[in-house]
Amino acid sequence: MKGKSSKIQKKIDELLEWEEFYKYFLNELNVGFYIIKTKVPIPIDLPEDEQIKMIYEHAYVADCNDILAKMYGFSKAEELIGKRVSELHGGPDVPENIEAHRNFIRSGYKIIGVETLEIDRDGNKKWFRNNTVGIIKNGAIVASIGTQTDITKIKEIEERTKRSEEEKALILNSVAELITFQDRDLRVIWANKSAGNSVNQKPEELIGRHCYEIWHGRESVCENCPVDKAIKTGEFHSNEIRTPDGRVWFIKGYPVKDEKGEVIGAIEVTTEITEKVKLEGRIKEQQKYFEGIFEFSPLAMVITDRYGKIIRINPEFERLFGWKEDEVRGVFLDDIIIEPERKEEAISITNKVAEGGSVIVEGIRLKKDKTPVFVTIIGHPIVVNDEVIAQMGIYRDITEKKRMEEALIESEEKFRTLAEKSLAGIYLFQDGVFKYVNPKFEEIFGYSAEELIDKLGPKDLTHPDDWWIVDENVRKRLRGEAKHVHYEFRGLRKDKKVINVEVYGSVVNYKGKPAIIGTLQDITERKLAEEALKKSEEKFRSLFEESKDGIFISTPEGKIIDANPAMVEMYGYSSKDELLQTPIENLYMNPKERDEYRKKLEEEGFVKDYEIRGRKKDGTPITLLETSTAVKDESGKVIAYRGIIRDVTAQKKMEEQLIQSVKMEAIGRLAGGIAHDFNNILTVISGSAELLLPKFPPDSFEHKKIKQIIDSSRRAIDLTKQLMTVSKRGISEPVVLNVNEVIKEMEDMLKRLIGEDIKFDLYLNPDLKNVKADRSQIEQVIMNLVVNARDAMPKGGELEIKTENVFLDENYCKIYPGLKEGEYVLISISDTGVGIPPEIMPKIFEPFFTTKKEGSGLGLSTVYWIVKQLGGNVTVYSEVGKGTTFKIYIPVCREEVMKKEKIQEAEDYPEGNEVLLVIEDEKEIIEYIEDVLKPLGYKIISGSSEKEILEKLEKFEGEVHLLLTDVILPDKSGPEIAKTLVSKIPNLKIIFMSGYPEEKLHVSEIIEGKVNFISKPFSPSALARKVREVLDKK
């Protein structure tokens, strides 16, 4: 038994020895350590206020280290142990501490980095930062363990500088407990916030789930689970468990029993012990903690026995002094790192520590190679059972610090020489008065050094109205808000003259106290010049900022130095900074244009109204006029460009539109004249051919040739229709329609048209809105563009037609005159063909322009003018070798699509017996009309002019029912003759005919049915139907 007892005592001594090491390191880290106990357990289910009240009544300091005691004004821990918490916290009247206790309770009896306001031995208020973990047994708090740091000075600085608590807070890692209440099946009934945080969930999200599922990802209970054991045995159990994520937890299971003593569940208290030793844990873990600090400390450390023989050294000691641990173990420390002449001094330090004292000194020690090194030496005894059993030595290398101190002494003399010769005033002041001024400072203010040093301060040399500027900057420096300051103020010379002064200053330590050193200059003359310059700049800046034209300054290389708001807006950038950071090449559609502009500017020194094609941020092209000058230095070298830019995009567009309109007007008149004569000819040719066709058998030679004449005539008719459209003389009949329906009806025909080697895709928006347009014209637009796309893909490719609803805003409409902001239907027709070369792009919409061998040159111009007449727009994007996309924008119509009426059969020839007047200057057309109508029973009175027809009417005694007249006649126009005849025959019905209605008839009236009209060329059946239709009108 005696042998066993001695082993136990040895183990206890070892544990106590390591405990002293641990406490020593806490002391060295200047961290207070404490254990708070309660005289009676405090149930954790009590209300917060009741728990806080009991803490103040029953909690006391059970143990602590000397550091904590010193925080409260005591010299030893023994003096603090036994004190009540209420004595230190100032009772329940200190709100900060009441809140700290509330946080302690609400956070599951653990707090990290919580600040408390407490009272030391002398009644002084002090601020501490605490990390505390409560110990709960049987549902009651019985103790707490924690660390404490004195932050009084930090709080004082925070209060002076009013800086936020978050910026100054020092967050310390601490232990956090996870608490859950589980039923007999280990399902969580209640969980605290820490439990939820451990798996990144809210506590309520854990309710009803098994603990082994939540924390271990298992489907069954963990082996040796202490909570499971507590439920099965009815007794407390604990164990360490490692979760799948590698973390280690210390789990305690407390059985919960009902009134009958039956176990109904258990409380699980879990503490993570992965990264640090549990404060209440085993001393062995403390030893590992110490080993880590010892091995990885940035300070050189050595442990010797009581008399100085080396037991251990850490890696930093090996690095600093060059010795390996195997070389020095068992050797007296003073024999290897002390110079012989300093050995007596070192031995006295060793003896003092051996007797229980601590030392902090600076001195010289030797490396292995005898190189001296300046170090700060800390010697501290390791005490077990009031007996020094070992010594700890800590060494900090201060060689560089010493070298700098010596260099500082050397530099002081250099500074004095520099200060005396400086062209700037140099000063040093402390406690409100100057401690040093140089000769220049004396000159600036007119005082001698004797009059200033220790007698006057900054306030005496500052204009009263500017003292607040100086005072605030001085305070900033002394409070540490700014290491350096730079400001200006008005100073007062000895002769009371006011001067402007510029100051630089920083805080230094002078004779152990903070002082301010700096330089200053008299800038009175400079301020006068700046004020004059400022007034001039303000005038320029106002012009610069408010100008509606863009104003810029750039380097010759292309870096934009400055730009006004108008230029930022012109290029579509969100801010001036964004524009300044943009390479200047990005502002040109063709960057080579800038090379030409730069060459001209540098050769001539200026450019005026120089046209460039700019590029906005979104890639939109804009046309600009630039007037710039080259800025040169004294040597004549160009150093900058300065200029004004005006956006003339809209103006340019309008000019182009005007030129196009004039051109189209001229072409239109030509086309209209051609169409008029051509339609007259086609009327006779096509009509006569149709009259002849039925007279020959379908398989006869004559029938075949007449059919060819009819087909050729119809192609010629289509061509004249396009001419009329281009000349804006064509008559359209707009109706409300849906473009999708038009395209679907054309789909089969378009597929046959493009051939099988071209892939054809439709992407039609099912919610496409309606438009109001002539159906045949929409078909014409689609047909012309599809034919062009087909011709651009001789080897096959892909053709896509897409429809969608879009909104064109004001900015877009500004670029295209005539467009109005609003909703549009967009038809996109894209191909993968050869593309359109850039050089011919501007000409593609011009009438008669074509690159095809057999093209008429009217396809795209017809598309353009149809869309324009609808109030829409056409855009095209093309890349050579990649393909082309045409986009057709047509205004949306809110009306509903009307149901189609049944179309009368084309070959219907209604008969009649009425008398008709026919006026036409072309004899062949009169003959054609007679050939059509006389066989149907009508009586015809014809003539080529008003005079001729009136003469025939005088001889005719019967009733006349209808007038069929050409619009354009040699003497009088058709409408004028009609007016004369109606005055003589009031009930006379009229049909106008023309291949070129021009302005003599209102197209809108024709469309709306107010004027009866038949367009040349017309077929026999169309003429017969029209005549019958008008005669039958009431």
Summary of the structure (lengths in Angstrom):
residues: 1034
radius of gyration: 52.2
end to end distance: 140.2
largest distance: 165.2
contacts: 3080
relative contact order: 0.04
helix: 42%
strand: 29%
